[in-house]
Amino acid sequence: MISVNINGRIEQIDAPPDMPLLLALRDILQMRGSKYGCGISQCGACTVHVDGKPSRGCQLAIGDLGNARITTIEGLNSRIGEAVRTAWQKLDVVQCGYCQSGQMMSAAALLASKPKPTDKEIDDAMDGNICRCGTYLRIRAAIHLAAELIG
């Protein structure tokens, strides 16, 4: 059994230590907000926060997490998380939606470190989160709106 701090709760995971966090979340803990996209840390669909920093769950072995605090889209309940969700809904960002939990996790991490990001800062922070539907302009606009909502 491996103990992992996920969304403020200690979860006991009965799995090998080299199991990717994403698979443990989806298959064992039934937390399906983070998506499997490419499996090689290139698309961002599996983005979670590890101690507040965006990280790719498909490449993180659960045995390597130690005491790290993991936050998934299901646990993104902060003021920033609420602002991101509200902005995404107001601007109708989602098209197919597959990448959006990863996009929102990256956006929340950006806003936690840069409350009023520029377009370039947004583009840099979101680089590596691929949207097959091409909603990048709406994502950028939603991040600006979320920043306004946060105040």
Short mmCIF file of the C-alpha atoms (twelve columns), coordinates in Angstrom:
data_MODEL
# 
_entry.id   MODEL 
# 
loop_
_atom_site.group_PDB 
_atom_site.id 
_atom_site.type_symbol 
_atom_site.label_atom_id 
_atom_site.label_alt_id 
_atom_site.label_comp_id 
_atom_site.label_asym_id 
_atom_site.label_seq_id 
_atom_site.Cartn_x 
_atom_site.Cartn_y 
_atom_site.Cartn_z 
_atom_site.pdbx_PDB_model_num 
ATOM 1   C CA . MET A 1   0.000   0.000  0.000   1 
ATOM 2   C CA . ILE A 2   1.205   3.456  -0.889  1 
ATOM 3   C CA . SER A 3   -0.087  6.544  0.936   1 
ATOM 4   C CA . VAL A 4   -0.678  9.594  -1.249  1 
ATOM 5   C CA . ASN A 5   -2.092  12.990 -0.218  1 
ATOM 6   C CA . ILE A 6   -4.751  13.757 -2.816  1 
ATOM 7   C CA . ASN A 7   -7.049  16.758 -2.483  1 
ATOM 8   C CA . GLY A 8   -6.253  17.038 1.213   1 
ATOM 9   C CA . ARG A 9   -6.980  13.392 2.042   1 
ATOM 10  C CA . ILE A 10  -4.539  10.563 2.555   1 
ATOM 11  C CA . GLU A 11  -5.446  7.830  0.084   1 
ATOM 12  C CA . GLN A 12  -4.147  4.282  0.397   1 
ATOM 13  C CA . ILE A 13  -3.343  2.886  -3.038  1 
ATOM 14  C CA . ASP A 14  -2.750  -0.827 -3.482  1 
ATOM 15  C CA . ALA A 15  -0.539  -0.728 -6.563  1 
ATOM 16  C CA . PRO A 16  3.083   -1.072 -7.603  1 
ATOM 17  C CA . PRO A 17  5.211   2.015  -6.824  1 
ATOM 18  C CA . ASP A 18  5.979   2.577  -10.511 1 
ATOM 19  C CA . MET A 19  2.285   2.975  -11.416 1 
ATOM 20  C CA . PRO A 20  1.679   6.406  -12.969 1 
ATOM 21  C CA . LEU A 21  -0.357  8.732  -10.772 1 
ATOM 22  C CA . LEU A 22  -2.846  9.233  -13.606 1 
ATOM 23  C CA . LEU A 23  -3.689  5.536  -13.715 1 
ATOM 24  C CA . ALA A 24  -4.001  5.365  -9.931  1 
ATOM 25  C CA . LEU A 25  -6.361  8.340  -9.978  1 
ATOM 26  C CA . ARG A 26  -8.538  7.050  -12.794 1 
ATOM 27  C CA . ASP A 27  -8.485  3.281  -12.320 1 
ATOM 28  C CA . ILE A 28  -8.113  2.817  -8.572  1 
ATOM 29  C CA . LEU A 29  -9.562  5.971  -7.007  1 
ATOM 30  C CA . GLN A 30  -12.195 6.465  -9.746  1 
ATOM 31  C CA . MET A 31  -11.242 10.137 -10.142 1 
ATOM 32  C CA . ARG A 32  -11.708 10.633 -13.851 1 
ATOM 33  C CA . GLY A 33  -11.300 14.396 -14.241 1 
ATOM 34  C CA . SER A 34  -7.672  14.102 -15.336 1 
ATOM 35  C CA . LYS A 35  -7.500  12.575 -18.793 1 
ATOM 36  C CA . TYR A 36  -5.109  10.221 -20.539 1 
ATOM 37  C CA . GLY A 37  -3.935  11.907 -23.719 1 
ATOM 38  C CA . CYS A 38  -0.512  11.000 -25.024 1 
ATOM 39  C CA . GLY A 39  1.107   9.154  -22.117 1 
ATOM 40  C CA . ILE A 40  4.449   10.891 -22.718 1 
ATOM 41  C CA . SER A 41  3.913   14.201 -20.908 1 
ATOM 42  C CA . GLN A 42  3.416   16.219 -24.093 1 
ATOM 43  C CA . CYS A 43  -0.298  17.079 -24.285 1 
ATOM 44  C CA . GLY A 44  -1.189  18.261 -20.768 1 
ATOM 45  C CA . ALA A 45  -4.546  16.455 -20.505 1 
ATOM 46  C CA . CYS A 46  -3.328  14.723 -17.327 1 
ATOM 47  C CA . THR A 47  -2.162  17.897 -15.550 1 
ATOM 48  C CA . VAL A 48  -2.475  17.899 -11.757 1 
ATOM 49  C CA . HIS A 49  -0.797  20.063 -9.127  1 
ATOM 50  C CA . VAL A 50  2.064   18.634 -7.098  1 
ATOM 51  C CA . ASP A 51  2.704   20.970 -4.184  1 
ATOM 52  C CA . GLY A 52  0.959   23.711 -6.175  1 
ATOM 53  C CA . LYS A 53  2.947   23.282 -9.394  1 
ATOM 54  C CA . PRO A 54  1.407   21.895 -12.594 1 
ATOM 55  C CA . SER A 55  2.732   18.410 -13.300 1 
ATOM 56  C CA . ARG A 56  1.902   15.658 -15.755 1 
ATOM 57  C CA . GLY A 57  0.228   12.757 -13.960 1 
ATOM 58  C CA . CYS A 58  1.010   10.294 -16.733 1 
ATOM 59  C CA . GLN A 59  4.729   10.418 -15.901 1 
ATOM 60  C CA . LEU A 60  4.643   10.626 -12.099 1 
ATOM 61  C CA . ALA A 61  5.139   7.301  -10.348 1 
ATOM 62  C CA . ILE A 62  3.031   7.056  -7.195  1 
ATOM 63  C CA . GLY A 63  5.973   5.595  -5.307  1 
ATOM 64  C CA . ASP A 64  7.985   8.774  -5.947  1 
ATOM 65  C CA . LEU A 65  5.410   11.207 -4.545  1 
ATOM 66  C CA . GLY A 66  6.335   10.865 -0.877  1 
ATOM 67  C CA . ASN A 67  4.606   13.577 1.158   1 
ATOM 68  C CA . ALA A 68  3.748   15.735 -1.849  1 
ATOM 69  C CA . ARG A 69  0.310   17.346 -1.887  1 
ATOM 70  C CA . ILE A 70  -1.553  16.369 -5.054  1 
ATOM 71  C CA . THR A 71  -4.499  18.445 -6.255  1 
ATOM 72  C CA . THR A 72  -6.699  17.212 -9.082  1 
ATOM 73  C CA . ILE A 73  -9.453  19.040 -10.938 1 
ATOM 74  C CA . GLU A 74  -11.899 17.450 -8.506  1 
ATOM 75  C CA . GLY A 75  -10.100 19.157 -5.610  1 
ATOM 76  C CA . LEU A 76  -9.531  22.558 -7.217  1 
ATOM 77  C CA . ASN A 77  -11.839 24.330 -4.766  1 
ATOM 78  C CA . SER A 78  -9.817  27.438 -4.050  1 
ATOM 79  C CA . ARG A 79  -10.865 30.981 -4.882  1 
ATOM 80  C CA . ILE A 80  -8.678  30.745 -7.977  1 
ATOM 81  C CA . GLY A 81  -10.249 27.438 -8.983  1 
ATOM 82  C CA . GLU A 82  -13.734 28.915 -8.661  1 
ATOM 83  C CA . ALA A 83  -12.721 31.946 -10.752 1 
ATOM 84  C CA . VAL A 84  -11.254 29.691 -13.452 1 
ATOM 85  C CA . ARG A 85  -14.412 27.547 -13.581 1 
ATOM 86  C CA . THR A 86  -16.638 30.620 -13.720 1 
ATOM 87  C CA . ALA A 87  -14.585 32.203 -16.507 1 
ATOM 88  C CA . TRP A 88  -14.539 28.954 -18.507 1 
ATOM 89  C CA . GLN A 89  -18.340 28.776 -18.283 1 
ATOM 90  C CA . LYS A 90  -18.988 32.466 -18.993 1 
ATOM 91  C CA . LEU A 91  -16.809 32.417 -22.114 1 
ATOM 92  C CA . ASP A 92  -17.995 28.983 -23.259 1 
ATOM 93  C CA . VAL A 93  -14.396 27.827 -23.611 1 
ATOM 94  C CA . VAL A 94  -15.108 24.125 -23.902 1 
ATOM 95  C CA . GLN A 95  -15.685 22.556 -27.279 1 
ATOM 96  C CA . CYS A 96  -15.081 18.796 -26.983 1 
ATOM 97  C CA . GLY A 97  -13.801 19.251 -23.425 1 
ATOM 98  C CA . TYR A 98  -11.232 16.476 -23.387 1 
ATOM 99  C CA . CYS A 99  -8.234  18.704 -22.604 1 
ATOM 100 C CA . GLN A 100 -10.024 21.204 -20.427 1 
ATOM 101 C CA . SER A 101 -9.297  19.808 -16.966 1 
ATOM 102 C CA . GLY A 102 -5.580  19.975 -17.781 1 
ATOM 103 C CA . GLN A 103 -5.999  23.458 -19.244 1 
ATOM 104 C CA . MET A 104 -7.821  24.625 -16.123 1 
ATOM 105 C CA . MET A 105 -5.207  23.125 -13.796 1 
ATOM 106 C CA . SER A 106 -2.416  24.915 -15.686 1 
ATOM 107 C CA . ALA A 107 -4.423  28.158 -15.689 1 
ATOM 108 C CA . ALA A 108 -5.030  27.952 -11.923 1 
ATOM 109 C CA . ALA A 109 -1.327  27.374 -11.252 1 
ATOM 110 C CA . LEU A 110 -0.452  30.365 -13.438 1 
ATOM 111 C CA . LEU A 111 -2.923  32.625 -11.640 1 
ATOM 112 C CA . ALA A 112 -1.588  31.506 -8.264  1 
ATOM 113 C CA . SER A 113 1.877   32.702 -9.251  1 
ATOM 114 C CA . LYS A 114 0.944   35.643 -11.516 1 
ATOM 115 C CA . PRO A 115 -2.402  37.200 -10.562 1 
ATOM 116 C CA . LYS A 116 -2.486  39.492 -13.625 1 
ATOM 117 C CA . PRO A 117 -0.640  37.609 -16.391 1 
ATOM 118 C CA . THR A 118 0.140   39.134 -19.765 1 
ATOM 119 C CA . ASP A 119 -0.728  37.354 -23.000 1 
ATOM 120 C CA . LYS A 120 2.879   36.194 -23.290 1 
ATOM 121 C CA . GLU A 121 2.906   34.858 -19.733 1 
ATOM 122 C CA . ILE A 122 -0.336  33.007 -20.435 1 
ATOM 123 C CA . ASP A 123 1.012   31.573 -23.676 1 
ATOM 124 C CA . ASP A 124 4.239   30.486 -21.977 1 
ATOM 125 C CA . ALA A 125 2.433   28.886 -19.026 1 
ATOM 126 C CA . MET A 126 -0.084  27.110 -21.237 1 
ATOM 127 C CA . ASP A 127 2.507   25.865 -23.726 1 
ATOM 128 C CA . GLY A 128 2.357   22.094 -23.654 1 
ATOM 129 C CA . ASN A 129 -1.397  21.961 -23.050 1 
ATOM 130 C CA . ILE A 130 -2.734  20.905 -26.418 1 
ATOM 131 C CA . CYS A 131 -6.312  21.577 -27.495 1 
ATOM 132 C CA . ARG A 132 -7.262  19.625 -30.597 1 
ATOM 133 C CA . CYS A 133 -10.287 21.874 -31.048 1 
ATOM 134 C CA . GLY A 134 -8.145  25.015 -31.088 1 
ATOM 135 C CA . THR A 135 -9.860  26.950 -28.284 1 
ATOM 136 C CA . TYR A 136 -6.624  28.739 -27.404 1 
ATOM 137 C CA . LEU A 137 -8.006  32.272 -27.828 1 
ATOM 138 C CA . ARG A 138 -10.993 31.483 -25.586 1 
ATOM 139 C CA . ILE A 139 -8.649  29.887 -23.036 1 
ATOM 140 C CA . ARG A 140 -6.501  33.019 -22.981 1 
ATOM 141 C CA . ALA A 141 -9.576  35.244 -22.653 1 
ATOM 142 C CA . ALA A 142 -10.895 33.054 -19.823 1 
ATOM 143 C CA . ILE A 143 -7.612  33.338 -17.944 1 
ATOM 144 C CA . HIS A 144 -7.799  37.132 -18.217 1 
ATOM 145 C CA . LEU A 145 -11.428 37.033 -17.003 1 
ATOM 146 C CA . ALA A 146 -10.507 34.729 -14.107 1 
ATOM 147 C CA . ALA A 147 -7.769  37.206 -13.115 1 
ATOM 148 C CA . GLU A 148 -10.396 39.994 -13.067 1 
ATOM 149 C CA . LEU A 149 -12.779 37.847 -11.013 1 
ATOM 150 C CA . ILE A 150 -10.061 37.163 -8.467  1 
ATOM 151 C CA . GLY A 151 -9.482  40.892 -8.224  1 
# 
